[in-house]
Amino acid sequence: MWMVLAAAVAMAPDQVAIEAAMADSAAGWNAGDVDRFMAAYSDAPEASFVTADGLVRGKPAMIARYRAKYDFADAAKRGVLSFKTLDYRPLGPAHALFIARYTLTYADGRTVSGPTSLVFRREKRGWKIVADHSG
């Protein structure tokens, strides 16, 4: 039992770091800064985003998709992004699973919400998303 408790305590800073990355990503979205929003993602070419339209691979392709789908210059069209953590699980010392509910709230009161399942990897520049499955 002590080993399980010690492992959970040891992982707490990693979850804090991942939650901070998600908060900063949302802040980037809300500021209309797509590069700040995408800073949570790995620059690795194998980083992936699964969408209803299929698989998008690589951060440049993900950024292009977001720019095509959302008007980052217009807050009313972009909406305000927030995340609610549903689950966090370490997947070893270098990976973690983060599951959340994203919500986009628009000025007209409309909301769009869905689940997101993210695999983070510990990289030199901190915890970065290497796989994104959002519905």
Accessible surface in RSA format (square Angstrom, percent):
REM  Atomic radii and reference values for relative SASA: ProtOr
REM  Chains: A
REM  Algorithm: Lee & Richards
REM  Probe-radius: 1.40
REM  Slices: 20
REM RES _ NUM      All-atoms   Total-Side   Main-Chain    Non-polar    All polar
REM                ABS   REL    ABS   REL    ABS   REL    ABS   REL    ABS   REL
RES MET A   1   191.59  99.2 143.68  95.1  47.92 114.1 112.26  95.4  79.33 105.1
RES TRP A   2   201.95  81.0 199.31  96.5   2.64   6.2 169.87  90.6  32.09  52.1
RES MET A   3   165.60  85.8 158.44 104.9   7.16  17.1 120.47 102.4  45.14  59.8
RES VAL A   4   113.62  74.8 109.93  99.5   3.70   8.9 112.57  97.8   1.05   2.8
RES LEU A   5    87.21  48.6  84.61  60.5   2.60   6.5  86.92  61.0   0.29   0.8
RES ALA A   6    60.80  55.9  49.42  76.3  11.39  25.9  56.60  79.7   4.20  11.1
RES ALA A   7    57.73  53.1  49.55  76.5   8.18  18.6  57.11  80.4   0.62   1.6
RES ALA A   8    62.51  57.5  44.50  68.7  18.00  41.0  54.05  76.1   8.46  22.4
RES VAL A   9    97.40  64.1  91.28  82.6   6.12  14.7  94.48  82.1   2.92   7.9
RES ALA A  10    70.59  64.9  47.36  73.1  23.23  52.8  57.77  81.4  12.81  33.9
RES MET A  11    43.12  22.3  43.01  28.5   0.11   0.3  37.76  32.1   5.36   7.1
RES ALA A  12    49.36  45.4  43.13  66.6   6.23  14.2  48.94  68.9   0.42   1.1
RES PRO A  13    84.47  61.6  74.93  68.3   9.54  34.7  79.72  65.8   4.75  29.5
RES ASP A  14    16.51  11.6  16.26  16.2   0.24   0.6   0.34   0.8  16.17  16.1
RES GLN A  15    56.22  31.4  56.22  41.1   0.00   0.0   7.25  15.4  48.97  37.1
RES VAL A  16   103.00  67.8  99.48  90.1   3.52   8.5 101.93  88.6   1.07   2.9
RES ALA A  17    44.53  40.9  33.41  51.6  11.12  25.3  39.69  55.9   4.84  12.8
RES ILE A  18     0.00   0.0   0.00   0.0   0.00   0.0   0.00   0.0   0.00   0.0
RES GLU A  19    57.95  33.3  52.85  40.0   5.10  12.1  21.76  42.1  36.19  29.5
RES ALA A  20    59.59  54.8  47.55  73.4  12.05  27.4  54.95  77.4   4.64  12.3
RES ALA A  21    24.43  22.5  13.51  20.9  10.92  24.8  22.38  31.5   2.06   5.5
RES MET A  22     7.21   3.7   7.18   4.7   0.04   0.1   7.21   6.1   0.00   0.0
RES ALA A  23    65.05  59.8  51.27  79.1  13.78  31.3  59.65  84.0   5.40  14.3
RES ASP A  24    60.50  42.4  56.50  56.2   4.00   9.5  24.46  57.6  36.05  35.9
RES SER A  25     4.09   3.5   2.97   4.0   1.12   2.6   0.89   1.9   3.20   4.5
RES ALA A  26    10.33   9.5  10.33  15.9   0.00   0.0  10.33  14.5   0.00   0.0
RES ALA A  27    37.51  34.5  29.16  45.0   8.35  19.0  34.46  48.5   3.05   8.1
RES GLY A  28     0.00   0.0   0.00   N/A   0.00   0.0   0.00   0.0   0.00   0.0
RES TRP A  29     5.39   2.2   5.39   2.6   0.00   0.0   5.39   2.9   0.00   0.0
RES ASN A  30    54.59  37.6  35.98  34.8  18.60  44.8  19.94  48.0  34.65  33.5
RES ALA A  31    71.66  65.9  32.03  49.4  39.63  90.2  43.53  61.3  28.13  74.5
RES GLY A  32    21.89  27.0   0.00   N/A  21.89  27.0   2.54   7.0  19.35  43.3
RES ASP A  33    59.97  42.0  54.25  54.0   5.72  13.5  18.81  44.3  41.16  41.1
RES VAL A  34     8.58   5.6   6.71   6.1   1.88   4.5   6.71   5.8   1.88   5.1
RES ASP A  35    85.85  60.1  78.56  78.2   7.29  17.2  31.87  75.0  53.98  53.8
RES ARG A  36    93.64  39.3  86.76  44.2   6.88  16.4  30.51  41.7  63.13  38.3
RES PHE A  37     9.56   4.8   9.56   5.9   0.00   0.0   9.56   5.8   0.00   0.0
RES MET A  38     0.07   0.0   0.07   0.0   0.00   0.0   0.07   0.1   0.00   0.0
RES ALA A  39    38.50  35.4  35.47  54.7   3.03   6.9  38.49  54.2   0.01   0.0
RES ALA A  40     5.23   4.8   1.03   1.6   4.20   9.6   3.67   5.2   1.57   4.2
RES TYR A  41    10.10   4.7  10.10   5.7   0.00   0.0   2.27   1.7   7.84   9.7
RES SER A  42     0.59   0.5   0.59   0.8   0.00   0.0   0.00   0.0   0.59   0.8
RES ASP A  43    87.10  61.0  68.33  68.0  18.77  44.4  36.18  85.2  50.92  50.8
RES ALA A  44    19.61  18.0  10.90  16.8   8.70  19.8  17.13  24.1   2.47   6.6
RES PRO A  45   107.56  78.4  98.80  90.1   8.76  31.8 104.40  86.2   3.16  19.7
RES GLU A  46    86.47  49.6  80.56  60.9   5.91  14.1  52.37 101.3  34.10  27.8
RES ALA A  47     0.23   0.2   0.23   0.4   0.00   0.0   0.23   0.3   0.00   0.0
RES SER A  48    13.61  11.5  13.05  17.4   0.55   1.3   0.63   1.3  12.97  18.2
RES PHE A  49     9.76   4.9   9.76   6.0   0.00   0.0   9.76   5.9   0.00   0.0
RES VAL A  50    58.95  38.8  57.96  52.5   0.98   2.4  57.96  50.4   0.98   2.7
RES THR A  51    14.35  10.2   2.70   2.7  11.65  27.8   6.06   8.1   8.30  12.5
RES ALA A  52   115.76 106.4  64.40  99.4  51.36 116.8  77.73 109.5  38.03 100.7
RES ASP A  53   127.38  89.2  87.61  87.2  39.77  94.0  36.62  86.2  90.76  90.5
RES GLY A  54    33.75  41.6   0.00   N/A  33.75  41.6  33.29  91.4   0.46   1.0
RES LEU A  55    99.21  55.2  64.03  45.8  35.18  88.4  64.03  45.0  35.18  94.7
RES VAL A  56    26.93  17.7  23.23  21.0   3.70   8.9  26.93  23.4   0.00   0.0
RES ARG A  57   126.23  53.0 106.57  54.3  19.66  46.8  45.47  62.1  80.76  48.9
RES GLY A  58     7.93   9.8   0.00   N/A   7.93   9.8   7.93  21.8   0.00   0.0
RES LYS A  59    27.51  13.4  27.20  16.7   0.31   0.7  14.79  13.3  12.72  13.5
RES PRO A  60   104.39  76.1  94.29  86.0  10.10  36.7  99.07  81.8   5.32  33.1
RES ALA A  61    44.75  41.1  33.49  51.7  11.26  25.6  40.27  56.7   4.48  11.9
RES MET A  62     0.06   0.0   0.06   0.0   0.00   0.0   0.00   0.0   0.06   0.1
RES ILE A  63    26.13  14.9  26.13  19.5   0.00   0.0  26.13  18.8   0.00   0.0
RES ALA A  64    60.13  55.3  49.85  76.9  10.28  23.4  56.13  79.0   4.00  10.6
RES ARG A  65    48.49  20.4  41.68  21.2   6.81  16.2  25.76  35.2  22.73  13.8
RES TYR A  66    20.54   9.6  20.54  11.7   0.00   0.0   8.48   6.4  12.06  14.9
RES ARG A  67   133.27  56.0 114.17  58.2  19.09  45.5  45.86  62.7  87.40  53.0
RES ALA A  68    90.61  83.3  47.58  73.4  43.03  97.9  58.76  82.7  31.85  84.4
RES LYS A  69   113.63  55.4  79.78  49.0  33.84  80.6  39.94  36.0  73.68  78.5
RES TYR A  70    52.98  24.7  44.47  25.3   8.51  22.2  18.26  13.7  34.72  42.8
RES ASP A  71    56.44  39.5  45.81  45.6  10.62  25.1  22.70  53.4  33.74  33.7
RES PHE A  72    24.74  12.4  16.42  10.2   8.32  21.6  16.83  10.2   7.91  22.6
RES ALA A  73   104.13  95.7  60.16  92.8  43.97 100.0  70.93  99.9  33.20  87.9
RES ASP A  74    46.92  32.9  42.91  42.7   4.01   9.5  14.75  34.7  32.17  32.1
RES ALA A  75    61.40  56.5  51.93  80.1   9.46  21.5  52.22  73.5   9.17  24.3
RES ALA A  76    57.77  53.1  44.50  68.7  13.27  30.2  47.35  66.7  10.42  27.6
RES LYS A  77   133.21  65.0 115.91  71.1  17.30  41.2  73.62  66.3  59.58  63.5
RES ARG A  78    10.82   4.5  10.82   5.5   0.00   0.0   0.00   0.0  10.82   6.6
RES GLY A  79     2.11   2.6   0.00   N/A   2.11   2.6   1.17   3.2   0.94   2.1
RES VAL A  80    85.91  56.5  84.75  76.7   1.16   2.8  84.75  73.6   1.16   3.1
RES LEU A  81    12.32   6.9   8.71   6.2   3.61   9.1   8.71   6.1   3.61   9.7
RES SER A  82    57.70  48.8  55.06  73.5   2.64   6.1  39.46  84.0  18.24  25.6
RES PHE A  83    55.29  27.7  22.82  14.1  32.47  84.5  24.10  14.6  31.20  89.3
RES LYS A  84   139.17  67.9 134.65  82.6   4.51  10.7  86.02  77.4  53.15  56.6
RES THR A  85    48.40  34.4  27.68  28.1  20.72  49.4  21.84  29.3  26.55  40.1
RES LEU A  86    93.75  52.2  58.81  42.1  34.94  87.8  62.82  44.1  30.93  83.2
RES ASP A  87    48.10  33.7  43.62  43.4   4.48  10.6  17.24  40.6  30.86  30.8
RES TYR A  88    30.83  14.4  12.57   7.2  18.26  47.5  11.96   9.0  18.87  23.3
RES ARG A  89   115.63  48.5 115.43  58.8   0.20   0.5  47.12  64.4  68.51  41.5
RES PRO A  90    56.79  41.4  39.94  36.4  16.85  61.3  39.94  33.0  16.85 104.7
RES LEU A  91    89.92  50.1  62.24  44.5  27.67  69.6  71.22  50.0  18.70  50.3
RES GLY A  92    32.54  40.1   0.00   N/A  32.54  40.1  25.88  71.0   6.65  14.9
RES PRO A  93   109.80  80.0 106.17  96.8   3.63  13.2 108.22  89.4   1.58   9.8
RES ALA A  94    39.28  36.1  38.54  59.5   0.74   1.7  38.54  54.3   0.74   2.0
RES HIS A  95    64.54  35.3  64.06  44.5   0.48   1.2  40.39  41.6  24.15  28.1
RES ALA A  96     0.27   0.2   0.27   0.4   0.00   0.0   0.27   0.4   0.00   0.0
RES LEU A  97    26.08  14.5  25.99  18.6   0.09   0.2  25.99  18.3   0.09   0.2
RES PHE A  98     1.67   0.8   1.67   1.0   0.00   0.0   1.67   1.0   0.00   0.0
RES ILE A  99    40.57  23.1  40.57  30.2   0.00   0.0  40.57  29.2   0.00   0.0
RES ALA A 100     0.00   0.0   0.00   0.0   0.00   0.0   0.00   0.0   0.00   0.0
RES ARG A 101    97.89  41.1  96.91  49.4   0.98   2.3  30.51  41.7  67.38  40.8
RES TYR A 102    39.14  18.3  39.14  22.3   0.00   0.0  21.50  16.2  17.64  21.7
RES THR A 103    33.66  23.9  33.57  34.0   0.09   0.2  19.66  26.4  14.00  21.2
RES LEU A 104     7.98   4.4   7.98   5.7   0.00   0.0   7.98   5.6   0.00   0.0
RES THR A 105    59.36  42.2  57.28  58.1   2.08   5.0  43.09  57.9  16.27  24.6
RES TYR A 106    19.05   8.9  13.84   7.9   5.21  13.6   4.58   3.4  14.46  17.8
RES ALA A 107    94.17  86.6  47.45  73.2  46.71 106.3  60.55  85.3  33.61  89.0
RES ASP A 108   112.88  79.1  69.48  69.2  43.40 102.6  51.61 121.5  61.28  61.1
RES GLY A 109    57.19  70.5   0.00   N/A  57.19  70.5  34.72  95.3  22.48  50.3
RES ARG A 110   127.95  53.7 116.70  59.5  11.25  26.8  66.77  91.3  61.18  37.1
RES THR A 111    78.13  55.6  54.38  55.1  23.75  56.6  23.98  32.2  54.15  81.9
RES VAL A 112    60.49  39.8  56.43  51.1   4.07   9.8  60.49  52.6   0.00   0.0
RES SER A 113    52.53  44.4  23.12  30.9  29.41  67.8  22.13  47.1  30.40  42.6
RES GLY A 114     3.35   4.1   0.00   N/A   3.35   4.1   3.35   9.2   0.00   0.0
RES PRO A 115    69.98  51.0  69.67  63.5   0.31   1.1  69.71  57.6   0.27   1.7
RES THR A 116     4.54   3.2   4.06   4.1   0.49   1.2   2.31   3.1   2.23   3.4
RES SER A 117    33.74  28.5  33.43  44.6   0.31   0.7  21.33  45.4  12.41  17.4
RES LEU A 118     2.94   1.6   2.94   2.1   0.00   0.0   2.94   2.1   0.00   0.0
RES VAL A 119    34.01  22.4  34.01  30.8   0.00   0.0  34.01  29.5   0.00   0.0
RES PHE A 120     0.00   0.0   0.00   0.0   0.00   0.0   0.00   0.0   0.00   0.0
RES ARG A 121    58.57  24.6  58.57  29.9   0.00   0.0  19.40  26.5  39.17  23.7
RES ARG A 122   110.17  46.3  94.81  48.3  15.36  36.6  45.84  62.6  64.33  39.0
RES GLU A 123    44.66  25.6  29.71  22.5  14.95  35.6  26.60  51.5  18.06  14.7
RES LYS A 124   217.23 106.0 172.99 106.1  44.24 105.3 125.66 113.1  91.57  97.5
RES ARG A 125   145.17  61.0 116.01  59.1  29.16  69.4  76.13 104.0  69.04  41.8
RES GLY A 126    31.34  38.7   0.00   N/A  31.34  38.7  29.87  82.0   1.48   3.3
RES TRP A 127    18.87   7.6  11.06   5.4   7.81  18.3   9.01   4.8   9.86  16.0
RES LYS A 128    20.73  10.1  20.73  12.7   0.00   0.0   0.64   0.6  20.08  21.4
RES ILE A 129     3.09   1.8   3.01   2.2   0.09   0.2   3.01   2.2   0.09   0.2
RES VAL A 130    19.27  12.7  15.08  13.6   4.20  10.1  15.52  13.5   3.75  10.2
RES ALA A 131    17.90  16.5  17.90  27.6   0.00   0.0  17.90  25.2   0.00   0.0
RES ASP A 132     3.03   2.1   2.93   2.9   0.10   0.2   0.00   0.0   3.03   3.0
RES HIS A 133    79.78  43.6  73.82  51.3   5.95  15.2  51.51  53.1  28.27  32.9
RES SER A 134    34.53  29.2  17.52  23.4  17.01  39.2  13.89  29.6  20.64  28.9
RES GLY A 135    63.01  77.7   0.00   N/A  63.01  77.7  58.68 161.0   4.34   9.7
END  Absolute sums over single chains surface
CHAIN  1 A     7458.2       5966.3       1492.0       4868.5       2589.7
END  Absolute sums over all chains
TOTAL          7458.2       5966.3       1492.0       4868.5       2589.7
